[in-house]
Amino acid sequence: DSVTFPANAEYRAIPSQSAWQVNALRQAKLSNPKLRVFTLDYWDPADTAGLKDLYRRQRAQGFVPYVSTPLLDTIIGEPE
């Protein structure tokens, strides 16, 4: 069977869920400054402004961001 993602799915940030993750990743970088932290987020490929903001925010945290579709079948490059 193939896996599908609901057409009416909503893409949104969940600050309460991501706050502890960002804190843990920051602590890891403090413990080992040479550590490169890669992140993976999911976002709507058609939302260029949202993608730009997502990449910007992740880089501002010091992370190497990647964005994918929820099915993990496509990496969405950073819009120019």
All heavy atoms as a GROMACS GRO file, in nm:
protein
  640
    1ASP      N    1   0.083  -0.119   0.000
    1ASP     CA    2   0.000   0.000   0.000
    1ASP      C    3   0.087   0.124   0.000
    1ASP      O    4   0.190   0.129   0.067
    1ASP     CB    5  -0.090   0.003   0.123
    1ASP     CG    6  -0.196  -0.105   0.120
    1ASP    OD1    7  -0.240  -0.141   0.009
    1ASP    OD2    8  -0.234  -0.153   0.227
    2SER      N    9   0.044   0.226  -0.070
    2SER     CA   10   0.119   0.351  -0.071
    2SER      C   11   0.073   0.439   0.045
    2SER      O   12  -0.039   0.428   0.093
    2SER     CB   13   0.101   0.425  -0.204
    2SER     OG   14  -0.035   0.461  -0.220
    3VAL      N   15   0.162   0.524   0.088
    3VAL     CA   16   0.132   0.617   0.198
    3VAL      C   17   0.095   0.751   0.137
    3VAL      O   18   0.159   0.798   0.044
    3VAL     CB   19   0.256   0.633   0.290
    3VAL    CG1   20   0.228   0.732   0.399
    3VAL    CG2   21   0.296   0.498   0.346
    4THR      N   22  -0.008   0.813   0.190
    4THR     CA   23  -0.048   0.946   0.143
    4THR      C   24  -0.059   1.040   0.261
    4THR      O   25  -0.072   0.999   0.376
    4THR     CB   26  -0.184   0.941   0.070
    4THR    OG1   27  -0.282   0.889   0.159
    4THR    CG2   28  -0.176   0.855  -0.055
    5PHE      N   29  -0.054   1.167   0.231
    5PHE     CA   30  -0.066   1.272   0.332
    5PHE      C   31  -0.197   1.343   0.304
    5PHE      O   32  -0.226   1.374   0.188
    5PHE     CB   33   0.052   1.368   0.323
    5PHE     CG   34   0.064   1.461   0.439
    5PHE    CD1   35   0.102   1.414   0.563
    5PHE    CD2   36   0.037   1.595   0.424
    5PHE    CE1   37   0.113   1.498   0.671
    5PHE    CE2   38   0.048   1.680   0.532
    5PHE     CZ   39   0.086   1.632   0.656
    6PRO      N   40  -0.279   1.368   0.404
    6PRO     CA   41  -0.408   1.432   0.380
    6PRO      C   42  -0.395   1.565   0.305
    6PRO      O   43  -0.310   1.647   0.338
    6PRO     CB   44  -0.464   1.455   0.519
    6PRO     CG   45  -0.388   1.363   0.608
    6PRO     CD   46  -0.254   1.343   0.544
    7ALA      N   47  -0.479   1.586   0.207
    7ALA     CA   48  -0.474   1.709   0.127
    7ALA      C   49  -0.505   1.832   0.210
    7ALA      O   50  -0.459   1.941   0.180
    7ALA     CB   51  -0.572   1.698   0.010
    8ASN      N   52  -0.582   1.816   0.315
    8ASN     CA   53  -0.619   1.931   0.399
    8ASN      C   54  -0.526   1.950   0.518
    8ASN      O   55  -0.558   2.021   0.612
    8ASN     CB   56  -0.764   1.915   0.446
    8ASN     CG   57  -0.782   1.792   0.533
    8ASN    OD1   58  -0.696   1.705   0.541
    8ASN    ND2   59  -0.896   1.785   0.601
    9ALA      N   60  -0.411   1.885   0.516
    9ALA     CA   61  -0.316   1.896   0.627
    9ALA      C   62  -0.267   2.040   0.642
    9ALA      O   63  -0.252   2.112   0.545
    9ALA     CB   64  -0.198   1.804   0.605
   10GLU      N   65  -0.244   2.079   0.765
   10GLU     CA   66  -0.200   2.215   0.795
   10GLU      C   67  -0.052   2.214   0.834
   10GLU      O   68  -0.010   2.134   0.917
   10GLU     CB   69  -0.283   2.271   0.911
   10GLU     CG   70  -0.244   2.409   0.952
   10GLU     CD   71  -0.323   2.458   1.071
   10GLU    OE1   72  -0.410   2.385   1.120
   10GLU    OE2   73  -0.295   2.570   1.117
   11TYR      N   74   0.024   2.303   0.774
   11TYR     CA   75   0.165   2.320   0.810
   11TYR      C   76   0.172   2.435   0.908
   11TYR      O   77   0.127   2.546   0.879
   11TYR     CB   78   0.249   2.354   0.687
   11TYR     CG   79   0.260   2.242   0.586
   11TYR    CD1   80   0.165   2.225   0.488
   11TYR    CD2   81   0.368   2.153   0.590
   11TYR    CE1   82   0.176   2.122   0.394
   11TYR    CE2   83   0.380   2.051   0.499
   11TYR     CZ   84   0.282   2.036   0.401
   11TYR     OH   85   0.294   1.935   0.310
   12ARG      N   86   0.227   2.410   1.026
   12ARG     CA   87   0.240   2.517   1.124
   12ARG      C   88   0.351   2.483   1.223
   12ARG      O   89   0.378   2.366   1.248
   12ARG     CB   90   0.110   2.542   1.198
   12ARG     CG   91   0.060   2.422   1.275
   12ARG     CD   92  -0.077   2.447   1.336
   12ARG     NE   93  -0.136   2.324   1.384
   12ARG     CZ   94  -0.111   2.270   1.502
   12ARG    NH1   95  -0.029   2.329   1.587
   12ARG    NH2   96  -0.166   2.158   1.539
   13ALA      N   97   0.412   2.586   1.274
   13ALA     CA   98   0.513   2.566   1.378
   13ALA      C   99   0.444   2.531   1.509
   13ALA      O  100   0.334   2.578   1.536
   13ALA     CB  101   0.595   2.694   1.394
   14ILE      N  102   0.509   2.448   1.588
   14ILE     CA  103   0.456   2.410   1.718
   14ILE      C  104   0.562   2.450   1.822
   14ILE      O  105   0.648   2.371   1.859
   14ILE     CB  106   0.426   2.259   1.725
   14ILE    CG1  107   0.333   2.220   1.611
   14ILE    CG2  108   0.365   2.223   1.860
   14ILE    CD1  109   0.309   2.071   1.599
   15PRO      N  110   0.556   2.578   1.865
   15PRO     CA  111   0.661   2.630   1.955
   15PRO      C  112   0.683   2.548   2.081
   15PRO      O  113   0.796   2.527   2.122
   15PRO     CB  114   0.613   2.771   1.989
   15PRO     CG  115   0.523   2.808   1.876
   15PRO     CD  116   0.457   2.678   1.832
   16SER      N  117   0.576   2.499   2.143
   16SER     CA  118   0.594   2.423   2.267
   16SER      C  119   0.671   2.294   2.244
   16SER      O  120   0.744   2.247   2.330
   16SER     CB  121   0.458   2.392   2.329
   16SER     OG  122   0.381   2.311   2.241
   17GLN      N  123   0.655   2.236   2.127
   17GLN     CA  124   0.726   2.112   2.095
   17GLN      C  125   0.870   2.140   2.054
   17GLN      O  126   0.961   2.067   2.091
   17GLN     CB  127   0.654   2.039   1.982
   17GLN     CG  128   0.715   1.905   1.950
   17GLN     CD  129   0.639   1.834   1.839
   17GLN    OE1  130   0.552   1.892   1.774
   17GLN    NE2  131   0.670   1.710   1.818
   18SER      N  132   0.893   2.246   1.980
   18SER     CA  133   1.027   2.270   1.929
   18SER      C  134   1.118   2.339   2.030
   18SER      O  135   1.240   2.327   2.019
   18SER     CB  136   1.021   2.351   1.799
   18SER     OG  137   0.964   2.478   1.822
   19ALA      N  138   1.064   2.407   2.129
   19ALA     CA  139   1.147   2.480   2.224
   19ALA      C  140   1.243   2.387   2.298
   19ALA      O  141   1.362   2.417   2.310
   19ALA     CB  142   1.059   2.556   2.324
   20TRP      N  143   1.196   2.274   2.346
   20TRP     CA  144   1.284   2.183   2.419
   20TRP      C  145   1.386   2.121   2.325
   20TRP      O  146   1.499   2.094   2.365
   20TRP     CB  147   1.206   2.078   2.496
   20TRP     CG  148   1.145   1.970   2.410
   20TRP    CD1  149   1.018   1.970   2.359
   20TRP    CD2  150   1.207   1.850   2.366
   20TRP    NE1  151   0.999   1.857   2.284
   20TRP    CE2  152   1.112   1.781   2.287
   20TRP    CE3  153   1.332   1.793   2.384
   20TRP    CZ2  154   1.140   1.659   2.227
   20TRP    CZ3  155   1.359   1.671   2.324
   20TRP    CH2  156   1.264   1.605   2.247
   21GLN      N  157   1.347   2.097   2.200
   21GLN     CA  158   1.441   2.040   2.103
   21GLN      C  159   1.554   2.138   2.073
   21GLN      O  160   1.671   2.100   2.071
   21GLN     CB  161   1.368   2.003   1.974
   21GLN     CG  162   1.270   1.890   1.992
   21GLN     CD  163   1.178   1.873   1.872
   21GLN    OE1  164   1.156   1.966   1.796
   21GLN    NE2  165   1.126   1.754   1.855
   22VAL      N  166   1.519   2.265   2.050
   22VAL     CA  167   1.620   2.367   2.022
   22VAL      C  168   1.713   2.381   2.142
   22VAL      O  169   1.835   2.390   2.126
   22VAL     CB  170   1.553   2.501   1.986
   22VAL    CG1  171   1.655   2.615   1.984
   22VAL    CG2  172   1.482   2.491   1.852
   23ASN      N  173   1.658   2.381   2.262
   23ASN     CA  174   1.741   2.392   2.382
   23ASN      C  175   1.838   2.275   2.393
   23ASN      O  176   1.956   2.294   2.424
   23ASN     CB  177   1.653   2.401   2.507
   23ASN     CG  178   1.734   2.429   2.630
   23ASN    OD1  179   1.818   2.519   2.632
   23ASN    ND2  180   1.713   2.351   2.734
   24ALA      N  181   1.790   2.154   2.367
   24ALA     CA  182   1.877   2.036   2.374
   24ALA      C  183   1.988   2.043   2.269
   24ALA      O  184   2.104   2.009   2.298
   24ALA     CB  185   1.794   1.909   2.355
   25LEU      N  186   1.954   2.089   2.149
   25LEU     CA  187   2.055   2.102   2.043
   25LEU      C  188   2.158   2.210   2.077
   25LEU      O  189   2.277   2.193   2.052
   25LEU     CB  190   1.988   2.130   1.909
   25LEU     CG  191   1.901   2.016   1.855
   25LEU    CD1  192   1.825   2.061   1.732
   25LEU    CD2  193   1.985   1.893   1.826
   26ARG      N  194   2.112   2.319   2.136
   26ARG     CA  195   2.206   2.425   2.178
   26ARG      C  196   2.301   2.372   2.285
   26ARG      O  197   2.421   2.401   2.283
   26ARG     CB  198   2.129   2.545   2.234
   26ARG     CG  199   2.068   2.633   2.130
   26ARG     CD  200   2.009   2.753   2.199
   26ARG     NE  201   1.938   2.838   2.106
   26ARG     CZ  202   1.843   2.922   2.142
   26ARG    NH1  203   1.806   2.931   2.269
   26ARG    NH2  204   1.785   2.998   2.052
   27GLN      N  205   2.248   2.297   2.380
   27GLN     CA  206   2.332   2.240   2.485
   27GLN      C  207   2.436   2.145   2.426
   27GLN      O  208   2.551   2.143   2.469
   27GLN     CB  209   2.246   2.168   2.589
   27GLN     CG  210   2.160   2.259   2.673
   27GLN     CD  211   2.241   2.362   2.750
   27GLN    OE1  212   2.344   2.330   2.810
   27GLN    NE2  213   2.197   2.486   2.746
   28ALA      N  214   2.396   2.068   2.327
   28ALA     CA  215   2.490   1.976   2.262
   28ALA      C  216   2.602   2.054   2.194
   28ALA      O  217   2.719   2.016   2.202
   28ALA     CB  218   2.416   1.889   2.161
   29LYS      N  219   2.566   2.165   2.129
   29LYS     CA  220   2.668   2.248   2.063
   29LYS      C  221   2.760   2.314   2.165
   29LYS      O  222   2.879   2.330   2.139
   29LYS     CB  223   2.602   2.354   1.974
   29LYS     CG  224   2.548   2.295   1.844
   29LYS     CD  225   2.489   2.402   1.755
   29LYS     CE  226   2.589   2.498   1.703
   29LYS     NZ  227   2.663   2.463   1.584
   30LEU      N  228   2.707   2.351   2.280
   30LEU     CA  229   2.790   2.409   2.385
   30LEU      C  230   2.888   2.305   2.439
   30LEU      O  231   3.003   2.336   2.471
   30LEU     CB  232   2.704   2.464   2.499
   30LEU     CG  233   2.632   2.595   2.471
   30LEU    CD1  234   2.537   2.628   2.586
   30LEU    CD2  235   2.731   2.708   2.449
   31SER      N  236   2.842   2.181   2.451
   31SER     CA  237   2.928   2.074   2.501
   31SER      C  238   3.038   2.038   2.401
   31SER      O  239   3.146   1.998   2.440
   31SER     CB  240   2.845   1.948   2.528
   31SER     OG  241   2.754   1.973   2.632
   32ASN      N  242   3.006   2.053   2.272
   32ASN     CA  243   3.102   2.020   2.168
   32ASN      C  244   3.089   2.124   2.056
   32ASN      O  245   3.009   2.106   1.964
   32ASN     CB  246   3.077   1.880   2.113
   32ASN     CG  247   3.177   1.841   2.008
   32ASN    OD1  248   3.261   1.921   1.966
   32ASN    ND2  249   3.169   1.718   1.962
   33PRO      N  250   3.166   2.234   2.064
   33PRO     CA  251   3.154   2.342   1.967
   33PRO      C  252   3.178   2.299   1.822
   33PRO      O  253   3.134   2.366   1.730
   33PRO     CB  254   3.259   2.442   2.012
   33PRO     CG  255   3.280   2.413   2.157
   33PRO     CD  256   3.260   2.265   2.171
   34LYS      N  257   3.246   2.188   1.801
   34LYS     CA  258   3.271   2.141   1.664
   34LYS      C  259   3.152   2.064   1.606
   34LYS      O  260   3.151   2.032   1.488
   34LYS     CB  261   3.395   2.053   1.660
   34LYS     CG  262   3.522   2.129   1.690
   34LYS     CD  263   3.641   2.038   1.679
   34LYS     CE  264   3.770   2.115   1.708
   34LYS     NZ  265   3.888   2.030   1.693
   35LEU      N  266   3.055   2.035   1.690
   35LEU     CA  267   2.938   1.958   1.647
   35LEU      C  268   2.856   2.037   1.546
   35LEU      O  269   2.822   2.153   1.567
   35LEU     CB  270   2.851   1.925   1.768
   35LEU     CG  271   2.728   1.842   1.744
   35LEU    CD1  272   2.767   1.700   1.702
   35LEU    CD2  273   2.642   1.838   1.870
   36ARG      N  274   2.826   1.974   1.434
   36ARG     CA  275   2.735   2.032   1.335
   36ARG      C  276   2.599   1.968   1.355
   36ARG      O  277   2.585   1.846   1.350
   36ARG     CB  278   2.785   2.006   1.193
   36ARG     CG  279   2.912   2.082   1.162
   36ARG     CD  280   2.957   2.060   1.022
   36ARG     NE  281   2.863   2.124   0.929
   36ARG     CZ  282   2.854   2.096   0.801
   36ARG    NH1  283   2.933   2.006   0.747
   36ARG    NH2  284   2.768   2.157   0.724
   37VAL      N  285   2.500   2.051   1.379
   37VAL     CA  286   2.365   2.002   1.404
   37VAL      C  287   2.281   2.023   1.279
   37VAL      O  288   2.265   2.136   1.232
   37VAL     CB  289   2.300   2.073   1.525
   37VAL    CG1  290   2.157   2.028   1.542
   37VAL    CG2  291   2.381   2.048   1.650
   38PHE      N  292   2.229   1.914   1.226
   38PHE     CA  293   2.142   1.918   1.109
   38PHE      C  294   1.997   1.905   1.156
   38PHE      O  295   1.968   1.823   1.243
   38PHE     CB  296   2.175   1.803   1.013
   38PHE     CG  297   2.311   1.813   0.953
   38PHE    CD1  298   2.423   1.772   1.023
   38PHE    CD2  299   2.328   1.865   0.826
   38PHE    CE1  300   2.550   1.781   0.968
   38PHE    CE2  301   2.455   1.875   0.770
   38PHE     CZ  302   2.566   1.834   0.841
   39THR      N  303   1.910   1.987   1.100
   39THR     CA  304   1.769   1.981   1.137
   39THR      C  305   1.686   1.939   1.017
   39THR      O  306   1.724   1.963   0.902
   39THR     CB  307   1.718   2.116   1.190
   39THR    OG1  308   1.736   2.216   1.088
   39THR    CG2  309   1.792   2.157   1.316
   40LEU      N  310   1.573   1.879   1.045
   40LEU     CA  311   1.479   1.841   0.940
   40LEU      C  312   1.341   1.888   0.981
   40LEU      O  313   1.289   1.850   1.086
   40LEU     CB  314   1.478   1.689   0.920
   40LEU     CG  315   1.378   1.636   0.818
   40LEU    CD1  316   1.410   1.690   0.679
   40LEU    CD2  317   1.377   1.485   0.818
   41ASP      N  318   1.285   1.974   0.899
   41ASP     CA  319   1.150   2.024   0.920
   41ASP      C  320   1.065   1.984   0.801
   41ASP      O  321   1.117   1.949   0.694
   41ASP     CB  322   1.150   2.176   0.934
   41ASP     CG  323   1.212   2.222   1.064
   41ASP    OD1  324   1.147   2.203   1.169
   41ASP    OD2  325   1.323   2.275   1.062
   42TYR      N  326   0.935   1.991   0.819
   42TYR     CA  327   0.840   1.963   0.712
   42TYR      C  328   0.763   2.091   0.682
   42TYR      O  329   0.721   2.160   0.776
   42TYR     CB  330   0.740   1.854   0.755
   42TYR     CG  331   0.809   1.734   0.814
   42TYR    CD1  332   0.812   1.713   0.950
   42TYR    CD2  333   0.874   1.645   0.731
   42TYR    CE1  334   0.876   1.604   1.005
   42TYR    CE2  335   0.940   1.535   0.784
   42TYR     CZ  336   0.940   1.515   0.921
   42TYR     OH  337   1.006   1.407   0.974
   43TRP      N  338   0.745   2.120   0.554
   43TRP     CA  339   0.671   2.242   0.520
   43TRP      C  340   0.609   2.228   0.382
   43TRP      O  341   0.650   2.144   0.303
   43TRP     CB  342   0.762   2.364   0.526
   43TRP     CG  343   0.686   2.489   0.555
   43TRP    CD1  344   0.651   2.587   0.467
   43TRP    CD2  345   0.632   2.528   0.681
   43TRP    NE1  346   0.579   2.684   0.532
   43TRP    CE2  347   0.566   2.650   0.664
   43TRP    CE3  348   0.632   2.471   0.808
   43TRP    CZ2  349   0.500   2.717   0.767
   43TRP    CZ3  350   0.568   2.537   0.911
   43TRP    CH2  351   0.504   2.658   0.890
   44ASP      N  352   0.513   2.313   0.356
   44ASP     CA  353   0.443   2.315   0.227
   44ASP      C  354   0.538   2.367   0.120
   44ASP      O  355   0.583   2.481   0.128
   44ASP     CB  356   0.320   2.404   0.238
   44ASP     CG  357   0.239   2.413   0.111
   44ASP    OD1  358   0.278   2.351   0.009
   44ASP    OD2  359   0.137   2.481   0.113
   45PRO      N  360   0.568   2.288   0.018
   45PRO     CA  361   0.661   2.332  -0.087
   45PRO      C  362   0.614   2.457  -0.161
   45PRO      O  363   0.695   2.530  -0.216
   45PRO     CB  364   0.667   2.213  -0.183
   45PRO     CG  365   0.615   2.098  -0.107
   45PRO     CD  366   0.522   2.152  -0.003
   46ALA      N  367   0.485   2.484  -0.161
   46ALA     CA  368   0.431   2.600  -0.231
   46ALA      C  369   0.442   2.729  -0.149
   46ALA      O  370   0.424   2.838  -0.203
   46ALA     CB  371   0.285   2.576  -0.269
   47ASP      N  372   0.472   2.719  -0.021
   47ASP     CA  373   0.480   2.836   0.067
   47ASP      C  374   0.623   2.890   0.071
   47ASP      O  375   0.699   2.863   0.163
   47ASP     CB  376   0.433   2.798   0.207
   47ASP     CG  377   0.436   2.914   0.305
   47ASP    OD1  378   0.464   3.029   0.265
   47ASP    OD2  379   0.412   2.888   0.425
   48THR      N  380   0.659   2.967  -0.031
   48THR     CA  381   0.796   3.019  -0.044
   48THR      C  382   0.834   3.106   0.075
   48THR      O  383   0.944   3.092   0.129
   48THR     CB  384   0.810   3.099  -0.175
   48THR    OG1  385   0.774   3.014  -0.283
   48THR    CG2  386   0.952   3.147  -0.195
   49ALA      N  387   0.746   3.194   0.119
   49ALA     CA  388   0.777   3.282   0.232
   49ALA      C  389   0.800   3.200   0.359
   49ALA      O  390   0.892   3.227   0.436
   49ALA     CB  391   0.665   3.383   0.253
   50GLY      N  392   0.717   3.100   0.381
   50GLY     CA  393   0.732   3.014   0.498
   50GLY      C  394   0.863   2.936   0.495
   50GLY      O  395   0.930   2.921   0.596
   51LEU      N  396   0.899   2.887   0.377
   51LEU     CA  397   1.025   2.814   0.362
   51LEU      C  398   1.144   2.904   0.389
   51LEU      O  399   1.238   2.864   0.461
   51LEU     CB  400   1.037   2.755   0.221
   51LEU     CG  401   0.944   2.638   0.190
   51LEU    CD1  402   0.941   2.610   0.041
   51LEU    CD2  403   0.988   2.515   0.268
   52LYS      N  404   1.142   3.025   0.334
   52LYS     CA  405   1.252   3.120   0.358
   52LYS      C  406   1.267   3.146   0.507
   52LYS      O  407   1.378   3.149   0.560
   52LYS     CB  408   1.227   3.251   0.283
   52LYS     CG  409   1.252   3.243   0.136
   52LYS     CD  410   1.226   3.380   0.072
   52LYS     CE  411   1.248   3.375  -0.077
   52LYS     NZ  412   1.225   3.507  -0.140
   53ASP      N  413   1.156   3.169   0.573
   53ASP     CA  414   1.159   3.198   0.716
   53ASP      C  415   1.210   3.079   0.795
   53ASP      O  416   1.290   3.095   0.888
   53ASP     CB  417   1.020   3.238   0.764
   53ASP     CG  418   1.021   3.279   0.910
   53ASP    OD1  419   1.097   3.373   0.945
   53ASP    OD2  420   0.947   3.218   0.989
   54LEU      N  421   1.169   2.961   0.759
   54LEU     CA  422   1.213   2.840   0.827
   54LEU      C  423   1.364   2.820   0.814
   54LEU      O  424   1.434   2.798   0.913
   54LEU     CB  425   1.138   2.719   0.771
   54LEU     CG  426   1.154   2.586   0.839
   54LEU    CD1  427   1.124   2.595   0.988
   54LEU    CD2  428   1.063   2.484   0.774
   55TYR      N  429   1.415   2.833   0.693
   55TYR     CA  430   1.560   2.821   0.673
   55TYR      C  431   1.635   2.931   0.750
   55TYR      O  432   1.738   2.904   0.813
   55TYR     CB  433   1.594   2.830   0.524
   55TYR     CG  434   1.590   2.699   0.451
   55TYR    CD1  435   1.478   2.660   0.378
   55TYR    CD2  436   1.698   2.611   0.455
   55TYR    CE1  437   1.474   2.538   0.310
   55TYR    CE2  438   1.696   2.490   0.387
   55TYR     CZ  439   1.583   2.454   0.316
   55TYR     OH  440   1.581   2.334   0.249
   56ARG      N  441   1.583   3.053   0.746
   56ARG     CA  442   1.648   3.165   0.816
   56ARG      C  443   1.654   3.140   0.966
   56ARG      O  444   1.758   3.157   1.030
   56ARG     CB  445   1.572   3.295   0.788
   56ARG     CG  446   1.633   3.418   0.855
   56ARG     CD  447   1.538   3.538   0.856
   56ARG     NE  448   1.409   3.510   0.917
   56ARG     CZ  449   1.387   3.500   1.049
   56ARG    NH1  450   1.488   3.513   1.134
   56ARG    NH2  451   1.266   3.476   1.095
   57ARG      N  452   1.542   3.098   1.024
   57ARG     CA  453   1.538   3.074   1.168
   57ARG      C  454   1.631   2.961   1.211
   57ARG      O  455   1.699   2.972   1.313
   57ARG     CB  456   1.394   3.043   1.213
   57ARG     CG  457   1.307   3.168   1.218
   57ARG     CD  458   1.169   3.143   1.277
   57ARG     NE  459   1.087   3.066   1.184
   57ARG     CZ  460   1.033   2.948   1.211
   57ARG    NH1  461   1.051   2.891   1.328
   57ARG    NH2  462   0.959   2.884   1.122
   58GLN      N  463   1.636   2.855   1.134
   58GLN     CA  464   1.724   2.744   1.170
   58GLN      C  465   1.871   2.784   1.162
   58GLN      O  466   1.950   2.748   1.248
   58GLN     CB  467   1.697   2.621   1.082
   58GLN     CG  468   1.561   2.558   1.104
   58GLN     CD  469   1.549   2.494   1.242
   58GLN    OE1  470   1.631   2.509   1.333
   58GLN    NE2  471   1.442   2.420   1.260
   59ARG      N  472   1.906   2.859   1.057
   59ARG     CA  473   2.045   2.906   1.046
   59ARG      C  474   2.080   3.002   1.160
   59ARG      O  475   2.192   3.000   1.210
   59ARG     CB  476   2.066   2.973   0.911
   59ARG     CG  477   2.080   2.871   0.801
   59ARG     CD  478   2.163   2.924   0.686
   59ARG     NE  479   2.180   2.817   0.589
   59ARG     CZ  480   2.097   2.794   0.488
   59ARG    NH1  481   1.994   2.874   0.467
   59ARG    NH2  482   2.118   2.693   0.406
   60ALA      N  483   1.986   3.087   1.199
   60ALA     CA  484   2.009   3.181   1.309
   60ALA      C  485   2.038   3.107   1.440
   60ALA      O  486   2.108   3.159   1.526
   60ALA     CB  487   1.889   3.275   1.325
   61GLN      N  488   1.985   2.986   1.453
   61GLN     CA  489   2.011   2.904   1.571
   61GLN      C  490   2.148   2.836   1.564
   61GLN      O  491   2.192   2.773   1.659
   61GLN     CB  492   1.903   2.796   1.585
   61GLN     CG  493   1.764   2.848   1.605
   61GLN     CD  494   1.743   2.908   1.742
   61GLN    OE1  495   1.823   2.890   1.834
   61GLN    NE2  496   1.635   2.981   1.758
   62GLY      N  497   2.211   2.844   1.445
   62GLY     CA  498   2.341   2.780   1.428
   62GLY      C  499   2.331   2.639   1.371
   62GLY      O  500   2.427   2.563   1.375
   63PHE      N  501   2.214   2.604   1.318
   63PHE     CA  502   2.191   2.470   1.265
   63PHE      C  503   2.205   2.467   1.114
   63PHE      O  504   2.199   2.570   1.047
   63PHE     CB  505   2.051   2.421   1.304
   63PHE     CG  506   2.022   2.428   1.452
   63PHE    CD1  507   1.897   2.462   1.498
   63PHE    CD2  508   2.120   2.401   1.546
   63PHE    CE1  509   1.869   2.469   1.633
   63PHE    CE2  510   2.094   2.408   1.682
   63PHE     CZ  511   1.967   2.442   1.725
   64VAL      N  512   2.219   2.348   1.060
   64VAL     CA  513   2.222   2.325   0.915
   64VAL      C  514   2.084   2.270   0.879
   64VAL      O  515   2.054   2.154   0.907
   64VAL     CB  516   2.332   2.225   0.875
   64VAL    CG1  517   2.331   2.203   0.725
   64VAL    CG2  518   2.469   2.272   0.924
   65PRO      N  519   1.998   2.354   0.819
   65PRO     CA  520   1.859   2.312   0.799
   65PRO      C  521   1.835   2.235   0.669
   65PRO      O  522   1.900   2.257   0.568
   65PRO     CB  523   1.785   2.446   0.793
   65PRO     CG  524   1.885   2.541   0.739
   65PRO     CD  525   2.019   2.495   0.789
   66TYR      N  526   1.740   2.146   0.679
   66TYR     CA  527   1.682   2.076   0.565
   66TYR      C  528   1.531   2.079   0.583
   66TYR      O  529   1.482   2.072   0.696
   66TYR     CB  530   1.730   1.931   0.556
   66TYR     CG  531   1.871   1.919   0.507
   66TYR    CD1  532   1.977   1.917   0.596
   66TYR    CD2  533   1.898   1.912   0.371
   66TYR    CE1  534   2.108   1.908   0.551
   66TYR    CE2  535   2.030   1.903   0.326
   66TYR     CZ  536   2.133   1.900   0.416
   66TYR     OH  537   2.261   1.892   0.371
   67VAL      N  538   1.460   2.089   0.473
   67VAL     CA  539   1.314   2.088   0.478
   67VAL      C  540   1.266   1.983   0.379
   67VAL      O  541   1.318   1.972   0.268
   67VAL     CB  542   1.254   2.226   0.444
   67VAL    CG1  543   1.102   2.223   0.452
   67VAL    CG2  544   1.309   2.334   0.538
   68SER      N  545   1.167   1.907   0.420
   68SER     CA  546   1.114   1.799   0.337
   68SER      C  547   0.962   1.805   0.335
   68SER      O  548   0.900   1.876   0.413
   68SER     CB  549   1.160   1.664   0.396
   68SER     OG  550   1.102   1.558   0.325
   69THR      N  551   0.907   1.723   0.249
   69THR     CA  552   0.764   1.698   0.254
   69THR      C  553   0.739   1.596   0.365
   69THR      O  554   0.832   1.524   0.405
   69THR     CB  555   0.715   1.642   0.119
   69THR    OG1  556   0.787   1.523   0.091
   69THR    CG2  557   0.732   1.743   0.007
   70PRO      N  558   0.618   1.587   0.418
   70PRO     CA  559   0.592   1.493   0.527
   70PRO      C  560   0.621   1.347   0.492
   70PRO      O  561   0.651   1.268   0.580
   70PRO     CB  562   0.444   1.513   0.557
   70PRO     CG  563   0.417   1.652   0.513
   70PRO     CD  564   0.503   1.674   0.392
   71LEU      N  565   0.614   1.312   0.366
   71LEU     CA  566   0.641   1.174   0.327
   71LEU      C  567   0.790   1.146   0.313
   71LEU      O  568   0.829   1.032   0.285
   71LEU     CB  569   0.570   1.142   0.195
   71LEU     CG  570   0.418   1.144   0.201
   71LEU    CD1  571   0.360   1.116   0.064
   71LEU    CD2  572   0.367   1.041   0.301
   72LEU      N  573   0.873   1.248   0.334
   72LEU     CA  574   1.018   1.236   0.324
   72LEU      C  575   1.064   1.191   0.186
   72LEU      O  576   1.171   1.131   0.171
   72LEU     CB  577   1.073   1.139   0.430
   72LEU     CG  578   1.049   1.180   0.575
   72LEU    CD1  579   1.092   1.068   0.668
   72LEU    CD2  580   1.121   1.309   0.608
   73ASP      N  581   0.986   1.221   0.085
   73ASP     CA  582   1.022   1.180  -0.050
   73ASP      C  583   1.085   1.293  -0.131
   73ASP      O  584   1.132   1.270  -0.242
   73ASP     CB  585   0.901   1.124  -0.124
   73ASP     CG  586   0.788   1.224  -0.137
   73ASP    OD1  587   0.791   1.329  -0.072
   73ASP    OD2  588   0.694   1.195  -0.214
   74THR      N  589   1.090   1.412  -0.073
   74THR     CA  590   1.146   1.528  -0.144
   74THR      C  591   1.211   1.622  -0.044
   74THR      O  592   1.149   1.660   0.056
   74THR     CB  593   1.035   1.606  -0.218
   74THR    OG1  594   0.968   1.518  -0.307
   74THR    CG2  595   1.093   1.722  -0.297
   75ILE      N  596   1.335   1.660  -0.070
   75ILE     CA  597   1.400   1.767   0.006
   75ILE      C  598   1.369   1.897  -0.068
   75ILE      O  599   1.390   1.906  -0.189
   75ILE     CB  600   1.552   1.746   0.016
   75ILE    CG1  601   1.583   1.621   0.097
   75ILE    CG2  602   1.621   1.868   0.076
   75ILE    CD1  603   1.547   1.629   0.244
   76ILE      N  604   1.318   1.994   0.004
   76ILE     CA  605   1.280   2.122  -0.055
   76ILE      C  606   1.396   2.219  -0.036
   76ILE      O  607   1.429   2.254   0.077
   76ILE     CB  608   1.153   2.177   0.009
   76ILE    CG1  609   1.040   2.072   0.003
   76ILE    CG2  610   1.111   2.307  -0.058
   76ILE    CD1  611   0.926   2.102   0.095
   77GLY      N  612   1.456   2.261  -0.143
   77GLY     CA  613   1.567   2.354  -0.136
   77GLY      C  614   1.524   2.491  -0.086
   77GLY      O  615   1.406   2.527  -0.092
   78GLU      N  616   1.620   2.566  -0.040
   78GLU     CA  617   1.592   2.700   0.011
   78GLU      C  618   1.558   2.792  -0.107
   78GLU      O  619   1.635   2.803  -0.202
   78GLU     CB  620   1.712   2.754   0.085
   78GLU     CG  621   1.689   2.889   0.149
   78GLU     CD  622   1.804   2.932   0.237
   78GLU    OE1  623   1.908   2.862   0.242
   78GLU    OE2  624   1.790   3.037   0.302
   79PRO      N  625   1.442   2.859  -0.101
   79PRO     CA  626   1.406   2.952  -0.208
   79PRO      C  627   1.502   3.070  -0.213
   79PRO      O  628   1.556   3.113  -0.113
   79PRO     CB  629   1.265   2.999  -0.169
   79PRO     CG  630   1.218   2.904  -0.066
   79PRO     CD  631   1.340   2.849   0.001
   80GLU      N  632   1.520   3.122  -0.332
   80GLU     CA  633   1.608   3.239  -0.349
   80GLU      C  634   1.531   3.367  -0.331
   80GLU      O  635   1.417   3.377  -0.335
   80GLU     CB  636   1.672   3.237  -0.487
   80GLU     CG  637   1.764   3.118  -0.500
   80GLU     CD  638   1.833   3.115  -0.635
   80GLU    OE1  639   1.842   3.221  -0.701
   80GLU    OE2  640   1.878   3.008  -0.673
   0.00000   0.00000   0.00000
